[in-house]
Amino acid sequence: MINWDLAISTGVRFARQGPEVSLADARAVVAELRGLTAVVQQPVRELTGLTSQDSAGPVAVVDRPGWIRANVGGFRVVLEPLAEKLAERGNVVPGAGSVVSSVGSRVTGVQAGLILAYLSARVLGQYELFLPPGEGGTARPASGTGAGGTAGNGASANGTSAQGVAQGVGRLTLVAPNIVMVERELGVDPHDFRRWVCLHEETHRVQFTSVPWLRGYVQGMMTDFLLASDLDPGAILERLRAAASAVAGAVRGGDGESLMEAMQSPEQRALLDKLTAVMTLVEGHGDYVMDAVGPQVVPSVAEIMERFNARRGSAGRAEQILRRILGIDLKMKQYAEGSRFVRTVVEEAGMAGFNTVWTSPETLPTRAELSSPADWLARVG
């Protein structure tokens, strides 16, 4: 379906160079980032009341090529059910089907690589939910270099089994060159900024390691979403037209659908509503924790947030178009909406009352309830 080796080589080739960092400074950045994830863990747990049932899992500090390789590993895990479904369909196509498939996989490989190259210069960190079995989702360590080099020299995760992945072993990943780049652009205290980034990502790690069913629920939703793909050629053509319309709307500056939204089947739209609801909760909870804990552990947090938010709004025209096409602006809205929901519920019911949300999939808010926390409180009690 996708030539992943070509996606990696394309992404690495077109990824922008990181900031210039000496080898000694690069090693110092990596050591500090690793240490900070442990420092911020306790304040997050104390505020949220969430306690991990298993070990926190590994931390990887990577450069941009390392981030690309790690995400390709995750994509392979997520897309495997759909790839199997397509392979079954391909078995009944004789003759030239394999040639068409080969050409198509190279095209999609290049497309995936270009998107990864674009994102690799913008992601500061993430909690990786999906790691390849056996490999453990190993990301190639970053390496600090001289001119035009990247901050890195990060560690990769240990191997995991398929059973380990299913049980919720994830990995916190920090992209060192991007963190260094942004802290320089903002002109903020670098140590505070690194602590601020680690605080947000550590919150996600606490969420997924403290709520046993959450990771499997998200992965199951994603699998169902992919398997709901309509493989009928006519339906695919119709969605391609919708995708072209979405791209055109983004170029014109409209507030229409993202590329992902335009490509969905009706069944997928319903599934995505549920998936978007849980991810909005997760992102909003992360933002709430950052706001609440930030002043305790990050002395200059107010300055960082002010400058960071101003940077978000200063993107150029081309950047704005890409953000709308890829749905990144939608993610920013999720932060705000989810944070409002968490803040309102905590004010009304306290943190213990809010934590009822993690009881089961049935206690998660719907998309409508995210906009109306009182409805969720009334339903869940």
VENRA-V670369 format. One record per backbone hydrogen bond with DSSP energy under -1.0 kcal/mol. CO is the residue of the C=O (numbers start at 0). NH is the residue of the N-H. E is the energy in kcal/mol with one decimal. If there is no record, write none. Layout:
co nh e
CO NH E
CO NH E
This chain:
co nh e
1 3 -1.4
2 6 -2.0
3 7 -2.5
4 8 -2.4
5 9 -2.7
6 10 -2.5
7 11 -2.9
8 12 -2.0
9 13 -2.2
10 14 -1.2
21 25 -2.7
22 26 -2.2
23 27 -1.8
24 28 -2.5
25 29 -2.3
26 30 -2.4
27 31 -2.3
28 32 -2.6
29 33 -2.3
30 34 -2.0
31 35 -2.4
32 36 -1.4
34 38 -1.5
35 39 -2.4
39 43 -1.6
40 44 -2.1
41 45 -2.6
42 46 -2.0
43 47 -2.5
44 48 -2.4
57 171 -2.0
59 173 -2.7
61 175 -1.5
62 66 -2.1
63 67 -2.2
64 68 -2.4
65 69 -2.2
66 70 -2.2
67 71 -2.0
68 72 -1.8
69 73 -1.6
70 74 -2.7
71 75 -2.2
72 76 -1.4
73 77 -2.2
74 78 -3.0
78 82 -2.6
79 83 -2.3
80 84 -1.9
81 85 -2.6
82 86 -2.2
83 87 -2.0
84 88 -1.8
85 89 -2.4
86 90 -1.2
88 91 -1.1
89 92 -1.6
95 99 -2.4
96 100 -2.5
97 101 -2.2
98 102 -2.3
99 103 -2.8
100 104 -2.5
101 105 -1.4
102 106 -2.0
103 107 -2.6
104 2 -2.5
104 108 -1.6
105 109 -2.3
106 110 -2.3
107 111 -2.7
108 112 -2.2
109 113 -2.3
110 114 -2.0
111 115 -2.4
112 116 -2.3
113 117 -2.0
114 118 -2.5
115 119 -2.3
118 121 -2.2
118 122 -1.8
123 174 -2.5
125 172 -3.2
127 170 -1.8
131 135 -2.4
132 134 -1.5
145 148 -2.4
159 133 -4.0
160 164 -2.1
161 165 -2.1
162 166 -1.7
163 168 -1.7
164 167 -1.2
170 127 -3.4
171 59 -2.9
172 125 -2.5
173 61 -2.5
173 175 -1.0
174 178 -1.8
175 179 -2.4
176 180 -2.4
177 181 -2.5
178 182 -2.3
179 183 -1.7
180 184 -2.3
181 185 -2.7
182 186 -1.1
182 187 -1.3
188 192 -2.4
189 193 -2.3
190 194 -1.8
191 195 -2.3
192 196 -2.3
193 197 -2.3
194 198 -1.9
195 199 -1.5
196 200 -2.0
197 201 -2.7
198 202 -1.5
199 203 -1.3
200 204 -1.9
201 205 -2.5
202 206 -2.3
203 207 -2.3
204 208 -1.7
205 209 -1.5
206 210 -1.5
208 52 -1.6
210 213 -1.4
212 216 -2.2
213 217 -2.4
214 218 -2.5
215 219 -2.5
216 220 -2.3
217 221 -2.3
218 222 -2.3
219 223 -2.6
220 224 -2.4
221 225 -2.3
222 226 -2.7
223 227 -1.1
225 228 -1.7
231 235 -2.4
232 236 -2.4
233 237 -1.9
234 238 -2.0
235 239 -2.1
236 240 -1.9
237 241 -1.9
238 242 -2.5
239 243 -2.3
240 244 -2.1
241 245 -2.2
242 246 -2.4
243 247 -2.3
244 248 -2.4
245 249 -2.2
246 250 -2.2
247 251 -1.9
248 253 -2.7
257 261 -2.1
258 262 -1.2
260 263 -1.2
264 268 -1.9
265 269 -1.4
266 270 -1.8
267 271 -3.0
268 272 -1.6
269 273 -1.2
270 274 -2.3
271 275 -3.2
272 276 -1.8
273 277 -1.8
274 278 -2.1
275 279 -2.4
276 280 -2.0
277 281 -2.3
278 282 -2.7
279 283 -2.6
280 284 -2.7
281 285 -1.9
282 286 -2.2
283 287 -2.6
284 288 -2.4
285 289 -2.1
286 290 -2.3
287 291 -2.3
288 292 -3.2
289 293 -2.1
292 295 -1.6
292 296 -1.4
293 297 -3.2
297 300 -1.8
299 303 -2.2
300 304 -2.7
301 305 -2.1
302 306 -2.3
303 307 -2.7
304 308 -2.5
305 309 -1.7
306 310 -1.9
307 311 -1.8
308 312 -1.4
310 313 -1.2
315 319 -2.5
316 320 -2.1
317 321 -2.2
318 322 -2.4
319 323 -2.0
320 324 -2.5
321 325 -2.5
322 327 -2.0
324 258 -2.6
326 330 -1.2
327 331 -1.6
328 332 -1.8
329 333 -1.7
330 334 -1.8
331 335 -1.6
332 336 -2.8
333 337 -2.7
334 338 -2.1
335 339 -2.0
336 340 -1.9
337 341 -2.4
338 342 -2.6
339 343 -2.4
340 344 -2.4
341 345 -2.7
342 346 -2.1
343 347 -1.9
344 348 -3.4
345 349 -2.1
349 353 -2.3
350 354 -2.5
352 355 -1.1
353 356 -2.7
354 357 -1.6
355 358 -2.0
359 362 -1.4
360 363 -1.1
365 369 -1.7
371 374 -1.5
371 375 -1.1
372 376 -2.5
373 377 -2.2
374 378 -2.0
375 379 -3.0
376 380 -2.1
